[in-house]
Amino acid sequence: MALWEWLLEAVGVLLALVVVYGVALMVRRRVIARHGGTFELSHRVRGGHPGRGWLLGLGRYSGSTLEWFRVFSLDPRPKRIWERAQLTFVSSRTPAGLEQMSLYPDHVVVECRSGARSVELAMSESSLIGFQAWLESRNPGTDWSIK
């Protein structure tokens, strides 16, 4: 075969892999959302530099846990899990500087505490209302003095 035929075949294979990857991402998202309670949720994994370290993802409420899945991963398991009993809402703010380009449009940055660690999430205003309601809806008999 000539060189141009090899190149054409390589481009065809690469294009097919991109299409298969895209379809796999769509199927994964449908499987994650199958049980409901999912929303667009970004997580800041590195907080050293202003506006950097954000990863786009999906959040899913699963009983007393909030599960976070990366958008462009094929892994069916959540990358992070936060327990409702250990998560406390601190504040919310609008994205500043580079954060506006790193996050979904119209999302707000939410600062939470998980034990002694700070957790930064970004979600839409309507998802924030649902998130706050989920945090406050603990099981009957919960000791509210524990944070």
C-alpha positions in Angstrom: 0.0 0.0 0.0 1.1 3.5 -0.7 1.9 6.0 2.1 -1.2 8.1 1.4 -3.4 5.0 1.8 -1.8 4.2 5.2 -2.4 7.8 6.3 -6.0 7.7 5.1 -6.6 4.5 7.0 -5.0 5.9 10.1 -7.2 9.0 10.0 -10.2 6.8 9.5 -9.3 4.6 12.5 -8.7 7.7 14.6 -12.0 9.2 13.6 -13.8 5.9 14.5 -12.1 5.9 18.0 -13.3 9.5 18.6 -16.8 8.6 17.7 -16.8 5.4 19.9 -15.4 7.5 22.8 -18.2 10.1 22.4 -20.9 7.4 22.3 -19.4 5.7 25.3 -19.5 9.1 27.2 -23.1 9.5 26.3 -24.0 6.0 27.4 -22.1 6.4 30.7 -23.9 9.7 31.5 -27.3 8.0 30.8 -26.4 5.1 33.1 -25.3 7.5 35.9 -28.5 9.6 35.5 -30.7 6.5 35.4 -31.6 6.6 39.1 -32.2 10.4 39.1 -30.8 13.1 41.4 -28.0 14.1 39.0 -26.9 17.6 38.1 -23.9 19.5 36.6 -21.3 19.8 39.4 -17.7 21.0 39.1 -15.1 20.3 41.8 -11.9 22.2 42.5 -9.2 19.6 43.0 -6.2 22.0 43.3 -6.7 25.2 45.2 -3.2 26.7 45.0 -3.7 29.2 42.2 -6.8 31.5 41.7 -9.1 30.2 39.0 -7.3 27.0 38.4 -7.8 23.4 39.4 -11.5 23.0 38.4 -12.8 19.8 36.8 -16.2 19.6 35.2 -18.4 16.8 36.3 -21.7 15.4 37.4 -23.1 15.2 40.9 -25.5 12.5 42.0 -27.3 12.2 45.3 -27.3 8.6 46.6 -29.0 8.4 50.0 -26.8 10.2 52.4 -23.9 10.7 50.1 -23.0 13.1 47.2 -21.1 11.3 44.5 -19.0 13.2 41.9 -18.2 11.9 38.5 -15.7 13.5 36.0 -17.4 14.4 32.7 -14.7 13.1 30.3 -13.9 9.8 32.1 -15.3 6.4 31.2 -15.1 5.1 34.8 -18.6 4.2 36.0 -17.6 4.7 39.7 -17.6 8.2 41.3 -14.2 9.9 41.7 -15.2 11.6 45.0 -17.9 10.8 47.6 -18.9 13.2 50.4 -21.1 12.1 53.4 -24.0 14.4 54.2 -23.3 14.2 57.9 -19.7 15.5 57.4 -20.5 18.2 54.8 -21.3 21.8 55.9 -22.2 24.7 53.7 -20.0 27.8 54.3 -20.7 30.3 51.6 -21.3 30.9 47.9 -20.0 33.4 45.4 -19.9 34.2 41.7 -16.9 32.9 39.7 -14.1 35.4 39.5 -11.4 35.8 36.8 -10.4 32.6 35.1 -13.0 30.6 36.9 -15.7 32.1 34.5 -14.0 30.3 31.6 -13.3 27.1 33.6 -16.8 26.4 34.8 -20.2 25.9 33.2 -22.1 29.2 32.4 -24.2 30.6 35.2 -22.7 28.5 37.9 -21.8 29.7 41.4 -18.9 28.6 43.5 -19.9 27.0 46.8 -17.5 26.6 49.7 -18.1 23.7 52.0 -16.4 22.0 54.9 -15.9 18.3 55.1 -14.5 17.7 58.5 -11.4 19.9 58.7 -11.0 20.1 54.9 -12.3 22.8 52.6 -14.3 21.6 49.6 -15.0 23.9 46.6 -17.9 23.0 44.3 -19.6 24.9 41.5 -23.2 24.4 40.5 -26.2 26.3 39.1 -28.4 28.4 41.4 -31.2 25.9 41.3 -28.9 23.1 42.1 -27.5 25.1 45.0 -31.1 25.4 46.4 -31.5 21.6 46.1 -28.0 21.0 47.6 -28.8 23.1 50.6 -32.1 21.3 51.1 -30.4 18.0 50.8 -27.8 19.1 53.4 -30.6 20.1 55.8 -32.7 17.0 55.4 -30.9 14.7 57.7 -32.5 11.5 59.1 -34.9 11.8 62.0 -33.1 11.7 65.3 -29.9 13.3 63.9 -27.9 15.3 66.4 -27.8 18.8 64.7 -25.1 20.0 67.1 -22.5 17.8 65.4 -20.9 19.5 62.5 
